[in-house]
Amino acid sequence: MAILVALTVGMQYTLWGGKDGVIDLWRLQRAVDETRTENLALHERNQAFMAEVVDLKTGNQAIEERARSGLGMIKAGETFFQVIDKPVNH
């Protein structure tokens, strides 16, 4: 009987705590889930970049938006107004 109990305890240890046991499986599953989540976020970011690349290659609106926001450019015939707030005297 003692041998049977010792074998059962030994097998349970191997199953739960040993190399490639259930605990290792849970750790690996958590790592896979984290990697999938990260990959999904990166995939969405890549899709947004690809859409922007297609926009830049096919249309002028994206280029115009970049020129306006990044370089402060305006079109011919447009009027530019710059509003400057009064400095606050302390």
N, CA, C and O atoms as CSV, one atom per row, in Angstrom:
chain,resi,resn,atom,element,x,y,z
A,1,MET,N,N,0.816,-1.194,0.000
A,1,MET,CA,C,0.000,0.000,0.000
A,1,MET,C,C,0.865,1.266,0.000
A,1,MET,O,O,0.539,2.233,-0.689
A,2,ALA,N,N,1.949,1.270,0.754
A,2,ALA,CA,C,2.838,2.418,0.841
A,2,ALA,C,C,3.479,2.685,-0.515
A,2,ALA,O,O,3.665,3.836,-0.907
A,3,ILE,N,N,3.816,1.609,-1.230
A,3,ILE,CA,C,4.410,1.774,-2.556
A,3,ILE,C,C,3.398,2.396,-3.510
A,3,ILE,O,O,3.752,3.264,-4.309
A,4,LEU,N,N,2.161,1.967,-3.435
A,4,LEU,CA,C,1.096,2.515,-4.281
A,4,LEU,C,C,0.882,3.994,-3.998
A,4,LEU,O,O,0.729,4.790,-4.925
A,5,VAL,N,N,0.871,4.364,-2.727
A,5,VAL,CA,C,0.710,5.775,-2.352
A,5,VAL,C,C,1.917,6.575,-2.838
A,5,VAL,O,O,1.749,7.680,-3.353
A,6,ALA,N,N,3.116,6.049,-2.687
A,6,ALA,CA,C,4.321,6.744,-3.133
A,6,ALA,C,C,4.305,6.934,-4.644
A,6,ALA,O,O,4.673,8.004,-5.131
A,7,LEU,N,N,3.887,5.915,-5.398
A,7,LEU,CA,C,3.793,6.048,-6.856
A,7,LEU,C,C,2.745,7.086,-7.257
A,7,LEU,O,O,2.969,7.869,-8.180
A,8,THR,N,N,1.612,7.095,-6.573
A,8,THR,CA,C,0.557,8.066,-6.872
A,8,THR,C,C,1.041,9.482,-6.594
A,8,THR,O,O,0.809,10.386,-7.397
A,9,VAL,N,N,1.713,9.681,-5.460
A,9,VAL,CA,C,2.231,11.003,-5.114
A,9,VAL,C,C,3.297,11.415,-6.136
A,9,VAL,O,O,3.329,12.563,-6.578
A,10,GLY,N,N,4.150,10.490,-6.501
A,10,GLY,CA,C,5.188,10.792,-7.483
A,10,GLY,C,C,4.600,11.173,-8.832
A,10,GLY,O,O,5.084,12.105,-9.473
A,11,MET,N,N,3.568,10.471,-9.272
A,11,MET,CA,C,2.929,10.794,-10.555
A,11,MET,C,C,2.204,12.126,-10.481
A,11,MET,O,O,2.209,12.885,-11.451
A,12,GLN,N,N,1.583,12.421,-9.355
A,12,GLN,CA,C,0.896,13.707,-9.201
A,12,GLN,C,C,1.905,14.856,-9.234
A,12,GLN,O,O,1.640,15.903,-9.825
A,13,TYR,N,N,3.069,14.657,-8.594
A,13,TYR,CA,C,4.097,15.689,-8.627
A,13,TYR,C,C,4.553,15.925,-10.067
A,13,TYR,O,O,4.684,17.065,-10.512
A,14,THR,N,N,4.791,14.831,-10.782
A,14,THR,CA,C,5.229,14.951,-12.170
A,14,THR,C,C,4.161,15.644,-13.005
A,14,THR,O,O,4.479,16.479,-13.851
A,15,LEU,N,N,2.907,15.308,-12.775
A,15,LEU,CA,C,1.809,15.907,-13.538
A,15,LEU,C,C,1.699,17.400,-13.263
A,15,LEU,O,O,1.554,18.185,-14.200
A,16,TRP,N,N,1.763,17.806,-12.006
A,16,TRP,CA,C,1.517,19.195,-11.656
A,16,TRP,C,C,2.777,20.053,-11.660
A,16,TRP,O,O,2.765,21.151,-12.217
A,17,GLY,N,N,3.856,19.583,-11.055
A,17,GLY,CA,C,5.011,20.442,-10.865
A,17,GLY,C,C,6.234,20.069,-11.660
A,17,GLY,O,O,7.206,20.825,-11.682
A,18,GLY,N,N,6.219,18.949,-12.302
A,18,GLY,CA,C,7.395,18.496,-13.028
A,18,GLY,C,C,7.572,19.210,-14.356
A,18,GLY,O,O,6.764,20.048,-14.757
A,19,LYS,N,N,8.659,18.845,-15.020
A,19,LYS,CA,C,8.940,19.429,-16.337
A,19,LYS,C,C,7.806,19.074,-17.288
A,19,LYS,O,O,7.377,17.922,-17.352
A,20,ASP,N,N,7.327,20.065,-18.021
A,20,ASP,CA,C,6.207,19.913,-18.962
A,20,ASP,C,C,4.916,19.479,-18.269
A,20,ASP,O,O,4.085,18.784,-18.854
A,21,GLY,N,N,4.767,19.898,-17.026
A,21,GLY,CA,C,3.547,19.586,-16.285
A,21,GLY,C,C,2.466,20.629,-16.528
A,21,GLY,O,O,2.592,21.489,-17.401
A,22,VAL,N,N,1.417,20.536,-15.749
A,22,VAL,CA,C,0.263,21.425,-15.902
A,22,VAL,C,C,0.638,22.880,-15.639
A,22,VAL,O,O,0.163,23.777,-16.336
A,23,ILE,N,N,1.474,23.118,-14.653
A,23,ILE,CA,C,1.867,24.502,-14.339
A,23,ILE,C,C,2.647,25.103,-15.504
A,23,ILE,O,O,2.424,26.257,-15.871
A,24,ASP,N,N,3.564,24.323,-16.091
A,24,ASP,CA,C,4.278,24.807,-17.281
A,24,ASP,C,C,3.314,25.067,-18.427
A,24,ASP,O,O,3.475,26.038,-19.167
A,25,LEU,N,N,2.326,24.217,-18.577
A,25,LEU,CA,C,1.317,24.405,-19.626
A,25,LEU,C,C,0.565,25.711,-19.424
A,25,LEU,O,O,0.319,26.443,-20.383
A,26,TRP,N,N,0.197,26.009,-18.176
A,26,TRP,CA,C,-0.510,27.266,-17.887
A,26,TRP,C,C,0.383,28.468,-18.203
A,26,TRP,O,O,-0.089,29.456,-18.765
A,27,ARG,N,N,1.671,28.391,-17.846
A,27,ARG,CA,C,2.598,29.488,-18.144
A,27,ARG,C,C,2.725,29.701,-19.649
A,27,ARG,O,O,2.697,30.833,-20.132
A,28,LEU,N,N,2.862,28.613,-20.373
A,28,LEU,CA,C,2.978,28.713,-21.828
A,28,LEU,C,C,1.704,29.267,-22.451
A,28,LEU,O,O,1.766,30.070,-23.382
A,29,GLN,N,N,0.547,28.843,-21.942
A,29,GLN,CA,C,-0.716,29.343,-22.473
A,29,GLN,C,C,-0.847,30.838,-22.234
A,29,GLN,O,O,-1.324,31.566,-23.104
A,30,ARG,N,N,-0.427,31.300,-21.061
A,30,ARG,CA,C,-0.467,32.733,-20.751
A,30,ARG,C,C,0.463,33.499,-21.702
A,30,ARG,O,O,0.107,34.569,-22.195
A,31,ALA,N,N,1.658,32.944,-21.955
A,31,ALA,CA,C,2.602,33.597,-22.866
A,31,ALA,C,C,2.043,33.644,-24.285
A,31,ALA,O,O,2.217,34.642,-24.984
A,32,VAL,N,N,1.375,32.578,-24.716
A,32,VAL,CA,C,0.763,32.551,-26.050
A,32,VAL,C,C,-0.342,33.597,-26.136
A,32,VAL,O,O,-0.443,34.310,-27.134
A,33,ASP,N,N,-1.166,33.694,-25.103
A,33,ASP,CA,C,-2.243,34.695,-25.099
A,33,ASP,C,C,-1.685,36.113,-25.165
A,33,ASP,O,O,-2.208,36.953,-25.898
A,34,GLU,N,N,-0.621,36.384,-24.401
A,34,GLU,CA,C,-0.009,37.716,-24.430
A,34,GLU,C,C,0.571,38.015,-25.807
A,34,GLU,O,O,0.449,39.131,-26.311
A,35,THR,N,N,1.200,37.013,-26.410
A,35,THR,CA,C,1.776,37.202,-27.741
A,35,THR,C,C,0.685,37.442,-28.773
A,35,THR,O,O,0.845,38.278,-29.662
A,36,ARG,N,N,-0.418,36.718,-28.665
A,36,ARG,CA,C,-1.534,36.928,-29.600
A,36,ARG,C,C,-2.103,38.331,-29.459
A,36,ARG,O,O,-2.406,38.981,-30.460
A,37,THR,N,N,-2.250,38.801,-28.236
A,37,THR,CA,C,-2.770,40.151,-28.002
A,37,THR,C,C,-1.822,41.187,-28.601
A,37,THR,O,O,-2.257,42.128,-29.265
A,38,GLU,N,N,-0.535,41.007,-28.364
A,38,GLU,CA,C,0.455,41.934,-28.916
A,38,GLU,C,C,0.448,41.891,-30.446
A,38,GLU,O,O,0.527,42.931,-31.101
A,39,ASN,N,N,0.354,40.692,-31.008
A,39,ASN,CA,C,0.320,40.557,-32.469
A,39,ASN,C,C,-0.912,41.215,-33.065
A,39,ASN,O,O,-0.833,41.817,-34.136
A,40,LEU,N,N,-2.044,41.111,-32.390
A,40,LEU,CA,C,-3.267,41.743,-32.880
A,40,LEU,C,C,-3.112,43.261,-32.910
A,40,LEU,O,O,-3.506,43.913,-33.877
A,41,ALA,N,N,-2.535,43.818,-31.843
A,41,ALA,CA,C,-2.314,45.269,-31.805
A,41,ALA,C,C,-1.352,45.695,-32.912
A,41,ALA,O,O,-1.567,46.717,-33.565
A,42,LEU,N,N,-0.300,44.920,-33.122
A,42,LEU,CA,C,0.660,45.247,-34.180
A,42,LEU,C,C,0.028,45.104,-35.564
A,42,LEU,O,O,0.313,45.886,-36.471
A,43,HIS,N,N,-0.831,44.099,-35.714
A,43,HIS,CA,C,-1.519,43.914,-36.994
A,43,HIS,C,C,-2.419,45.112,-37.300
A,43,HIS,O,O,-2.442,45.598,-38.431
A,44,GLU,N,N,-3.158,45.587,-36.299
A,44,GLU,CA,C,-4.023,46.755,-36.490
A,44,GLU,C,C,-3.202,47.989,-36.833
A,44,GLU,O,O,-3.590,48.783,-37.690
A,45,ARG,N,N,-2.060,48.149,-36.158
A,45,ARG,CA,C,-1.185,49.281,-36.458
A,45,ARG,C,C,-0.654,49.197,-37.887
A,45,ARG,O,O,-0.592,50.203,-38.594
A,46,ASN,N,N,-0.272,47.987,-38.307
A,46,ASN,CA,C,0.220,47.798,-39.668
A,46,ASN,C,C,-0.862,48.082,-40.695
A,46,ASN,O,O,-0.576,48.656,-41.745
A,47,GLN,N,N,-2.096,47.693,-40.414
A,47,GLN,CA,C,-3.209,47.976,-41.320
A,47,GLN,C,C,-3.394,49.482,-41.477
A,47,GLN,O,O,-3.630,49.975,-42.581
A,48,ALA,N,N,-3.285,50.212,-40.363
A,48,ALA,CA,C,-3.425,51.670,-40.431
A,48,ALA,C,C,-2.301,52.276,-41.267
A,48,ALA,O,O,-2.534,53.191,-42.056
A,49,PHE,N,N,-1.080,51.763,-41.091
A,49,PHE,CA,C,0.042,52.250,-41.890
A,49,PHE,C,C,-0.159,51.947,-43.366
A,49,PHE,O,O,0.115,52.790,-44.220
A,50,MET,N,N,-0.638,50.744,-43.667
A,50,MET,CA,C,-0.860,50.368,-45.063
A,50,MET,C,C,-1.929,51.260,-45.701
A,50,MET,O,O,-1.796,51.665,-46.856
A,51,ALA,N,N,-2.982,51.561,-44.949
A,51,ALA,CA,C,-4.019,52.453,-45.461
A,51,ALA,C,C,-3.438,53.838,-45.730
A,51,ALA,O,O,-3.785,54.476,-46.725
A,52,GLU,N,N,-2.562,54.301,-44.856
A,52,GLU,CA,C,-1.943,55.609,-45.052
A,52,GLU,C,C,-1.019,55.597,-46.273
A,52,GLU,O,O,-0.966,56.571,-47.024
A,53,VAL,N,N,-0.294,54.497,-46.469
A,53,VAL,CA,C,0.589,54.386,-47.634
A,53,VAL,C,C,-0.231,54.416,-48.912
A,53,VAL,O,O,0.123,55.111,-49.865
A,54,VAL,N,N,-1.333,53.658,-48.936
A,54,VAL,CA,C,-2.201,53.654,-50.118
A,54,VAL,C,C,-2.749,55.049,-50.358
A,54,VAL,O,O,-2.811,55.510,-51.498
A,55,ASP,N,N,-3.146,55.723,-49.284
A,55,ASP,CA,C,-3.649,57.098,-49.386
A,55,ASP,C,C,-2.592,58.028,-49.977
A,55,ASP,O,O,-2.888,58.846,-50.848
A,56,LEU,N,N,-1.372,57.895,-49.499
A,56,LEU,CA,C,-0.300,58.763,-49.987
A,56,LEU,C,C,0.032,58.473,-51.448
A,56,LEU,O,O,0.391,59.384,-52.195
A,57,LYS,N,N,-0.086,57.214,-51.860
A,57,LYS,CA,C,0.248,56.850,-53.241
A,57,LYS,C,C,-0.847,57.233,-54.229
A,57,LYS,O,O,-0.558,57.541,-55.385
A,58,THR,N,N,-2.103,57.217,-53.784
A,58,THR,CA,C,-3.202,57.387,-54.732
A,58,THR,C,C,-3.844,58.760,-54.714
A,58,THR,O,O,-4.392,59.184,-55.731
A,59,GLY,N,N,-3.799,59.458,-53.620
A,59,GLY,CA,C,-4.534,60.721,-53.561
A,59,GLY,C,C,-3.692,61.857,-53.046
A,59,GLY,O,O,-2.631,61.661,-52.453
A,60,ASN,N,N,-4.192,63.052,-53.286
A,60,ASN,CA,C,-3.483,64.241,-52.827
A,60,ASN,C,C,-3.948,64.705,-51.452
A,60,ASN,O,O,-3.288,65.527,-50.817
A,61,GLN,N,N,-5.082,64.181,-50.990
A,61,GLN,CA,C,-5.611,64.648,-49.709
A,61,GLN,C,C,-4.670,64.335,-48.551
A,61,GLN,O,O,-4.472,65.170,-47.669
A,62,ALA,N,N,-4.097,63.148,-48.549
A,62,ALA,CA,C,-3.194,62.791,-47.457
A,62,ALA,C,C,-1.931,63.640,-47.499
A,62,ALA,O,O,-1.436,64.081,-46.462
A,63,ILE,N,N,-1.416,63.863,-48.691
A,63,ILE,CA,C,-0.214,64.696,-48.828
A,63,ILE,C,C,-0.519,66.124,-48.389
A,63,ILE,O,O,0.280,66.762,-47.703
A,64,GLU,N,N,-1.691,66.613,-48.798
A,64,GLU,CA,C,-2.091,67.973,-48.429
A,64,GLU,C,C,-2.252,68.088,-46.911
A,64,GLU,O,O,-1.838,69.083,-46.317
A,65,GLU,N,N,-2.846,67.082,-46.291
A,65,GLU,CA,C,-3.024,67.093,-44.836
A,65,GLU,C,C,-1.676,67.109,-44.125
A,65,GLU,O,O,-1.493,67.837,-43.149
A,66,ARG,N,N,-0.739,66.312,-44.611
A,66,ARG,CA,C,0.609,66.298,-44.026
A,66,ARG,C,C,1.275,67.663,-44.171
A,66,ARG,O,O,1.901,68.150,-43.229
A,67,ALA,N,N,1.145,68.276,-45.332
A,67,ALA,CA,C,1.767,69.582,-45.570
A,67,ALA,C,C,1.144,70.639,-44.659
A,67,ALA,O,O,1.846,71.501,-44.130
A,68,ARG,N,N,-0.165,70.571,-44.479
A,68,ARG,CA,C,-0.842,71.561,-43.632
A,68,ARG,C,C,-0.462,71.392,-42.164
A,68,ARG,O,O,-0.076,72.357,-41.505
A,69,SER,N,N,-0.569,70.177,-41.657
A,69,SER,CA,C,-0.338,69.978,-40.221
A,69,SER,C,C,1.143,69.975,-39.868
A,69,SER,O,O,1.538,70.550,-38.854
A,70,GLY,N,N,1.955,69.343,-40.682
A,70,GLY,CA,C,3.368,69.223,-40.342
A,70,GLY,C,C,4.203,70.426,-40.721
A,70,GLY,O,O,5.138,70.784,-40.005
A,71,LEU,N,N,3.878,71.055,-41.839
A,71,LEU,CA,C,4.714,72.143,-42.343
A,71,LEU,C,C,4.046,73.503,-42.286
A,71,LEU,O,O,4.687,74.516,-42.567
A,72,GLY,N,N,2.772,73.547,-41.929
A,72,GLY,CA,C,2.061,74.816,-41.833
A,72,GLY,C,C,1.789,75.459,-43.177
A,72,GLY,O,O,1.683,76.683,-43.263
A,73,MET,N,N,1.676,74.674,-44.213
A,73,MET,CA,C,1.466,75.221,-45.559
A,73,MET,C,C,-0.014,75.520,-45.801
A,73,MET,O,O,-0.891,74.924,-45.177
A,74,ILE,N,N,-0.272,76.444,-46.711
A,74,ILE,CA,C,-1.640,76.776,-47.109
A,74,ILE,C,C,-1.703,76.759,-48.628
A,74,ILE,O,O,-0.683,76.866,-49.309
A,75,LYS,N,N,-2.920,76.624,-49.148
A,75,LYS,CA,C,-3.120,76.610,-50.601
A,75,LYS,C,C,-3.124,78.027,-51.147
A,75,LYS,O,O,-3.346,78.994,-50.418
A,76,ALA,N,N,-2.877,78.127,-52.436
A,76,ALA,CA,C,-2.980,79.420,-53.102
A,76,ALA,C,C,-4.434,79.873,-53.052
A,76,ALA,O,O,-5.344,79.083,-53.303
A,77,GLY,N,N,-4.647,81.132,-52.731
A,77,GLY,CA,C,-5.998,81.678,-52.669
A,77,GLY,C,C,-6.624,81.575,-51.292
A,77,GLY,O,O,-7.684,82.159,-51.061
A,78,GLU,N,N,-6.008,80.855,-50.373
A,78,GLU,CA,C,-6.539,80.751,-49.015
A,78,GLU,C,C,-6.003,81.903,-48.178
A,78,GLU,O,O,-4.944,82.459,-48.467
A,79,THR,N,N,-6.735,82.244,-47.160
A,79,THR,CA,C,-6.298,83.285,-46.237
A,79,THR,C,C,-5.941,82.623,-44.920
A,79,THR,O,O,-6.703,81.816,-44.388
A,80,PHE,N,N,-4.785,82.970,-44.408
A,80,PHE,CA,C,-4.302,82.393,-43.158
A,80,PHE,C,C,-4.488,83.403,-42.041
A,80,PHE,O,O,-4.047,84.547,-42.151
A,81,PHE,N,N,-5.133,82.985,-40.978
A,81,PHE,CA,C,-5.312,83.838,-39.806
A,81,PHE,C,C,-4.568,83.210,-38.644
A,81,PHE,O,O,-4.730,82.024,-38.357
A,82,GLN,N,N,-3.753,84.011,-37.979
A,82,GLN,CA,C,-3.058,83.535,-36.789
A,82,GLN,C,C,-3.603,84.313,-35.607
A,82,GLN,O,O,-3.546,85.543,-35.579
A,83,VAL,N,N,-4.122,83.601,-34.649
A,83,VAL,CA,C,-4.712,84.222,-33.456
A,83,VAL,C,C,-3.705,84.099,-32.323
A,83,VAL,O,O,-3.272,83.001,-31.972
A,84,ILE,N,N,-3.342,85.238,-31.761
A,84,ILE,CA,C,-2.379,85.267,-30.664
A,84,ILE,C,C,-3.111,85.764,-29.428
A,84,ILE,O,O,-3.699,86.845,-29.437
A,85,ASP,N,N,-3.073,84.973,-28.367
A,85,ASP,CA,C,-3.702,85.364,-27.118
A,85,ASP,C,C,-2.864,86.446,-26.437
A,85,ASP,O,O,-1.639,86.478,-26.557
A,86,LYS,N,N,-3.559,87.330,-25.720
A,86,LYS,CA,C,-2.852,88.359,-24.958
A,86,LYS,C,C,-2.106,87.689,-23.814
A,86,LYS,O,O,-2.636,86.780,-23.173
A,87,PRO,N,N,-0.885,88.129,-23.554
A,87,PRO,CA,C,-0.172,87.548,-22.396
A,87,PRO,C,C,-0.851,87.951,-21.104
A,87,PRO,O,O,-1.343,89.071,-20.968
A,88,VAL,N,N,-0.873,87.042,-20.173
A,88,VAL,CA,C,-1.478,87.299,-18.865
A,88,VAL,C,C,-0.432,87.942,-17.974
A,88,VAL,O,O,0.644,87.382,-17.764
A,89,ASN,N,N,-0.754,89.146,-17.438
A,89,ASN,CA,C,0.145,89.836,-16.520
A,89,ASN,C,C,-0.117,89.341,-15.112
A,89,ASN,O,O,-1.260,89.286,-14.659
A,90,HIS,N,N,0.932,88.990,-14.443
A,90,HIS,CA,C,0.779,88.498,-13.058
A,90,HIS,C,C,1.120,89.562,-12.079
A,90,HIS,O,O,1.050,89.335,-10.871
